[in-house]
Amino acid sequence: MRVDAFPPSEETSETPVLEYVVRTATGDAIGPLSYAKLVEAVATRHVGPDDRVGLVGRPLELLADQPDLARHV
């Protein structure tokens, strides 16, 4: 199948990018991060279950309380 058979949608450039921030248990701030980079940070143990994670501008919650992220620990 040809790649150019599906040209990029104009809507793609207008899609908001969700960014996450992390406050580690030691008080360090990490981010903003894309979801993919956040999952990578969790999987590589740079972010752990005792750290707080949230979307930029939203309240932070313990990573351990977020099943979609905690499963990568």
C-alpha positions as a Python dict, from the first residue, in 0.01 Angstrom:
ca = {
    (1, 'M'): (0, 0, 0),
    (2, 'R'): (132, 343, -91),
    (3, 'V'): (199, 579, 198),
    (4, 'D'): (81, 877, -6),
    (5, 'A'): (-258, 707, -46),
    (6, 'F'): (-345, 856, 294),
    (7, 'P'): (-237, 1220, 298),
    (8, 'P'): (-213, 1380, 641),
    (9, 'S'): (-534, 1528, 767),
    (10, 'E'): (-545, 1901, 823),
    (11, 'E'): (-707, 1825, 1159),
    (12, 'T'): (-390, 1652, 1277),
    (13, 'S'): (-204, 1981, 1314),
    (14, 'E'): (-491, 2123, 1519),
    (15, 'T'): (-513, 1829, 1756),
    (16, 'P'): (-403, 1942, 2102),
    (17, 'V'): (-95, 1776, 2243),
    (18, 'L'): (-148, 1648, 2596),
    (19, 'E'): (154, 1710, 2814),
    (20, 'Y'): (219, 1562, 3156),
    (21, 'V'): (424, 1682, 3450),
    (22, 'V'): (576, 1478, 3731),
    (23, 'R'): (660, 1577, 4088),
    (24, 'T'): (887, 1309, 4229),
    (25, 'A'): (867, 1186, 4586),
    (26, 'T'): (1186, 1387, 4650),
    (27, 'G'): (1026, 1707, 4517),
    (28, 'D'): (1193, 1726, 4176),
    (29, 'A'): (986, 1844, 3878),
    (30, 'I'): (1000, 1659, 3546),
    (31, 'G'): (827, 1766, 3228),
    (32, 'P'): (633, 1855, 3040),
    (33, 'L'): (634, 1511, 2879),
    (34, 'S'): (426, 1348, 2609),
    (35, 'Y'): (234, 1038, 2717),
    (36, 'A'): (484, 819, 2532),
    (37, 'K'): (780, 981, 2710),
    (38, 'L'): (600, 949, 3044),
    (39, 'V'): (542, 576, 2988),
    (40, 'E'): (908, 542, 2890),
    (41, 'A'): (1013, 721, 3211),
    (42, 'V'): (795, 486, 3417),
    (43, 'A'): (917, 173, 3237),
    (44, 'T'): (1281, 276, 3285),
    (45, 'R'): (1223, 353, 3655),
    (46, 'H'): (1290, 729, 3626),
    (47, 'V'): (936, 782, 3756),
    (48, 'G'): (793, 550, 4020),
    (49, 'P'): (471, 463, 4202),
    (50, 'D'): (534, 720, 4480),
    (51, 'D'): (568, 1008, 4233),
    (52, 'R'): (277, 1236, 4142),
    (53, 'V'): (171, 1272, 3778),
    (54, 'G'): (-86, 1484, 3600),
    (55, 'L'): (-170, 1682, 3290),
    (56, 'V'): (-17, 2028, 3276),
    (57, 'G'): (-240, 2263, 3474),
    (58, 'R'): (-433, 1984, 3645),
    (59, 'P'): (-396, 1833, 3993),
    (60, 'L'): (-122, 1574, 4036),
    (61, 'E'): (-209, 1223, 4157),
    (62, 'L'): (5, 936, 4276),
    (63, 'L'): (120, 725, 3985),
    (64, 'A'): (25, 415, 4188),
    (65, 'D'): (-338, 532, 4177),
    (66, 'Q'): (-339, 557, 3795),
    (67, 'P'): (-380, 204, 3654),
    (68, 'D'): (-294, 302, 3295),
    (69, 'L'): (50, 418, 3414),
    (70, 'A'): (103, 192, 3717),
    (71, 'R'): (97, -118, 3497),
    (72, 'H'): (429, -4, 3345),
    (73, 'V'): (608, -5, 3682),
}
